[in-house]
Amino acid sequence: MAAVDRRSFLTGTAAAVAAATLPLDALATASDLLTGEASISNRALRALRSAVDGPVLARGSRGYGTARLVYNERFDGLRPQAVVEPLNVRDVQAVVRWAQRYGVRIVAKGGGHSYAGYSTLANGIVVDMNRIAGVSPKAGNTRVNVGAGAQLIDVYAGLARRGVTVPAGSCPSVGVGGHALGGGMGLAGRRFGLLSDNMTALTIVTADGRIRRVDRDTNPDLFWACRGGGGGNFGIVTGFQFKTHRARSASWFNITWPWAAASEALEAWQRLLPGATDELTAIFHLITSGSGPPQVSCDGQFFGSESQLRATIRPLLEHGAQLSIGTEAYLPLMLRWAGCLGDPLRSCHTKHTSGGGTLPRAAFFAKSDYVDQPLSSAGRRTAIDWIERRNANPSLGSGALLLDSYGGALNRPKPGATAFVHRDELFCIQYGAYFEGATAQRASKSWIAGAHKAMRPYVSGQAYQNYIDASLPNWQRAYYATNLPRLRQVKQTYDPNFFFRFPQAIPPAG
């Protein structure tokens, strides 16, 4: 039996729930960023085309129809005035200066996975970074330069031939830019930390149109803010340098339990991980797929032998547990987590985002929570109950609670060491609801809001900024907590006029 990939859990049998395009009035996010922008004149668009070397795809032009799309089909009704695809940092600089001159709103897009749709807008310009996507190992393979538009599976592939990797997520078509800027959790996280923890430098175009090199010694306040402060807040990043780690292979496992043992399995998982070796990262799943009974399982990655892994996870192998286990070279393992094992690498991308991509988009809602104390029996029962509620009406689509283990290298830095403040948490819960059609959309929105509300007594009050949620109250504190005042001051320094803004952008301090 093969381990079930995380992407399949997140999409909930994506082929079955692939949603039709929904009208703009069905969108959950509403602000002047997304609606009500004034149209951009033809004169301004001509000036933009003259300013950049990369393509400018205006409404009605060839390629615009797919270039404007993002991953979440809920936002298919949004039609930016144009999509520009810069070829290099000079093009990005030219776009920012042009936008300042003409008073046009712009947003950057990497893989287009912003959960709240913040990598697109109804009018204004999308700056699609897909052509700035190189992966160039440096310094004896201890560092790698990565273009901000690179997708994670391509980063893994570019490093695997050198026997190294960076710790990042498992969804293959996520863009490295937004992922790294908001933290960047993945299945190597407890061993090597967040992707942002491994960032050593970046290049960014700020609101004044300047190209800035950023590291510990140059613009150190901005470097601090870009390691967890979230994508889109401080400028448009065009490239990163990351520290790499030796990783030629790793072990993996998948455990399933009978649904009746879900509470006992969750209790064993949440008690094991905090004290477990850093070599282990594990994700616990409570799932309803839209057909059949709900499922409880755990996937994990381990930097060591299968025998060591078996010994480490022995406390989980009770209550009717069924174990699959193996060892793979690192790139095939990343393809396994992506749901692409055995498929050509070029197909392991979302359709239309890369040549040969075959992975579907999806329509979904998502929320998140952090948990800093083990869930009580009542907390576990609440989580299980909400999966059972959704499972009782399979026509609504799939639903999931995915629990990402923290600890190890993830929790070693102090909360203020970088902008990523969530260093004292046991795990993160991601709530997901996938659907097809307007009726299921309304019910899915209600279900995920209800599950999130029901878990309030059992969570810490913090949330993961990479799972950005347009309906989250008190989001500034949930995402940034005690780091918020410093982040606002950095925003004041580099973007005092709030040029880079969206409904949950960090505001300037002034």
DADAVEN-V35240 format. One line per field, one symbol per residue. ss: DSSP state (H for helix, E for strand, L for the rest). phi: phi as a letter, one per 30 degrees, with the letter a starting at -180 (. if undefined). burial: I if it has 9 or more other C-alpha atoms within 8 Angstrom, else O. Layout:
BEGIN
ss=???
phi=???
burial=???
END
This chain:
BEGIN
ss=LLLLLHHHHHHLLHHHHLLLLLLHHHLLLLLLLLLLLLLLLHHHHHHHHHHLLLLEEELLLLLHHHHLLLLEHHHLLLLLLEEELLLLHHHHHHHHHHHHHHLLLEEEELLLLLLLLLLLLLLLEEEELLLLLLEEEEHHHLEEEEELLLEHHHHHHHHHLLLEELLLLLLLLLEHHHHHHLLLLLLLHHHHLLLHHHEEEEEEELLLLLEEEELLLLLHHHHHHHLLLLLLLLLEEEEEEEELEELLEEEEEEEEELHHHHHHHHHHHHHHHLLLLLLEEEEEEEEELLLLLLEEEEEEEELLLHHHHHHHLHHHLLLLLEEEEEEEEHHHHHHHHHLLLLLLHHHLLELLLLLLLLELLELEEEEEEEELLLLLHHHHHHHHHHHHHHHLLHHHLLEEEEEEELLLHHHHLLLLLLLLLLLLLLEEEEEEEELLLHHHHHHHHHHHHHHHHHLHHHLLLLLLHHHLLLLLLLHHHHHHHHHHHHHHHHHHHHLLLLLLLLLLLLLLLL
phi=.dddddddddchheddcecddcdeddddcbaddcbidddcdddddddddddbdddbcdejddjdecdddcddddcdddbddacccdcaddddeddddddddcicdbbdbcdicedcidcbadbibccddddcbdbbdbhiicbbcbddcddedddeddcddcibabdadcddcdddddeddckjdadcdddcjddddcdcaacbccddiddbdbadcchddddeddcjdjdidckcdcabcbdcbdadaacbabcbbdedcedddddddddddecdeddcbbbcbcbbcjaiddbbabcabbcldddddeddceddcbhidcccaabbeddeddddddicejcdedddbdeicaeidbdddacacbbbbcbcbeddedddddddedddddddbdddjdbaccccdcjhddcdddecdbddcdcbcdaccccbbcabjddddddddddddddddddedcbdjcbdddcdbdcddhdedddbhddeeddddddddcbdchddbaebdddddd
burial=OOIIIIIIIOIIIIOOIIIOOIOIOOIOIOOOIIIOIOOIOOOIIOIIIOIIIIIIIIIOOOOIIOIIIIIIIIIIIIIIIIIIIIIIIOIIIIIIIIIOOOOIIIIIIIIIIIIOIIIIIIIIIIIIIIIIIOIOIIOOIIIIIIIIIIIIIIIIIIIIOOIIIIIIIIIIIIIIIIIIIIIIIIIIIIIIIIIIIIIIIIIIIIIIIOIOIIIIOOIIOIIIIIIIIIIIIIIIIIIIIIIIIOIIIIIIIIIIIIOOIIIOIIIIIIIIIIOOOIIIIIIIIIIIIIOOOIIIIIIIIIIIIIOOIOOOIOOIIOIOIOIIIOIIIIIIIIIIIIIIIOOOOIIIIIIOIIOOIIIIIIIIIIIIIIIIOIIOOOIIIIIIOIIIOIIOOIOIIIIIIIIIIIIIIIIOOIIIOIIIIOIOIIIIIIIIIIIIIOOIIOIIIOIIOOIIOOIOOIIOOIIIIIIIIIOOOOIIIIIIIOIIOOIIIIIIOIIIOIOIIOOOIIIIOO
END
